[in-house]
Amino acid sequence: MIFNPTGSFSLRKGFRKVISCDFCGYNEFFNIAERADGMQVLECVRCGLAFLGQLPNSDLLSSYMKKTISRKKIKQK
């Protein structure tokens, strides 16, 4: 089944919908699995790269990195 990235599905808070393959830029995917937490695992029709249908947005990544760096600084003291 080919997955349409513009279709509607529940988007998690702090995540963005994948609209094209990060490797080749193609925008059609096979829906190859669904994880236990409901996240879709997609495969690019053109190059075969497998990835999650939702990825963390820049705000979520930035927040995670700040927390991680803070923990490392505390451990180094």
N, C-alpha and C positions, 0 to 999 in steps of 0.2 A: 504494500500500500504506500503510495507516495504521499508524504506529509506536506501540506501547504503552510508555510510559515506565517501567512497572513490570516490564517484561520483563528477561530476563537478558542481559547482554553484559559484556565485559571492561572494567572501570573502571580508568582510569589512576591511578597514585599521585598524590595531590595534587589530584585532580579530583572533582567531584560530578556526579551524574546529574541532568539537567534533568527535572523532573516536571511543570512547567507553563510556559506561555508568559509571558515577562516583560512583554509588552505587554498582553495581554488576559486572562491567567490560565487559558486553556483548556488541557486536558490530553490532546488528541489531535493527532498530528502525522503528516505525510507524510514518509517517508524519501526524500529527493529525490536524494541523492548520497552517495558515500563518498570521502573524501579519500585520497590516496596513503598517508598514515600510518595509515589505518584509522578515523579519526574520522568519525562519521556527521553529515551535514548534514540537518537537519530543517526542515520548514515547518509552521507552525501551521495546522490545518484551518480555524479560524475567521477569523483576521486576515491570514494569509499571511506573517507574519514568519519569516524564515529564520535559523537559528542552529545552532551545534554542539550535539550531543547530550550533551556533557560540558563543563562549565565549571570553571575553577580554583576551588578552595575558598578560604576566607578565609585559612587558614594559608599557602597557596602565594602568594596575592596579597600578603600582608604581607611575606613573605620577599623577594619580587621588588622590592617598593617600597623596602625597607630597602637592598637592594643598589644599586638605581638612585640613591637619595638619596646613599649613600656615594660612589658614583662621581662624582656631580655636585659634591660637596663637595671631593673630591680635585682635580678639574679646575679649580675656582675658586681654589685656593691658588696 
